[in-house]
Amino acid sequence: MPAAGQTPGGRYLLRTPGDCRSKGAAGWQRLIAARAAYHRTTGAHYDEVLDQVAERAVSEGSIGKAGIGALLLFKRLRADTPWARALMATADADVRRVTAAATAAVRDTTLSLSDAARAGRAALAGVPGFTRGDALASTVLTAAAPHRMAVYDRRAHAGLRSLGIPLSNASGRYSRYIAALDHLLTHAPSPARAWTPRDLDIALYCLPPDTAST
């Protein structure tokens, strides 16, 4: 089975060496343009909620229910759900114990990004709202480690697919997603060399379909 970010033939389509160079260059041009479009259309203040939760997580070492509620707004997810009621009925101290463990995992620089993502995602699994799906969980992990983690959603997943990078929905998807982003960033051209995984998830989210592909 190919690794995350590989084609069935075993090659990454956005690698720049050899015969993949032209595909890689075209893909990166699309990503750079998409990230620029995001900042033009959303303005300077859209990410303030994420940034503020991340700042508090630096000093507190965890994220409580209020922070999760803010991130729910940031992701524009529904809160009229059974899991939201269950989360509200959970003590904030219990939520913070879980998110503290997840925060420690994703900040652990002795782990690869994908291993840190796997450990952080597993740590969150016991909190209501985090047993399935990666959209909100990935946002919490990104707030906990904004320079290491990235936000996952269906549009970013589709962006990877449009670049020819498969990502299975099987268990462990978030770790494979981070592995794919990490690999892409390893081969980033100079305009994107300082990008974080979060910069790349923004670009993937805004990536339009590749109309030049056949």
Secondary structure, DSSP 8 states (H G I E B T S, - for coil): ---TT--TTS--TT--SGGGHHHHHHHHHHHHHHHHHHHHHH-SSTTHHHHHHHHHHHHHSS--HHHHHHHHHHHT----SHHHHHHHTS-HHHHHHHHHHHHHHHH-TTS-HHHHHHHHHHHHTTSTT-SS-SHHHHHHHHHHSTTT-----HHHHHHHHHTT-----STTHHHHHHHHHHHHHHT--GGGTT--HHHHHHHHHH----TT--
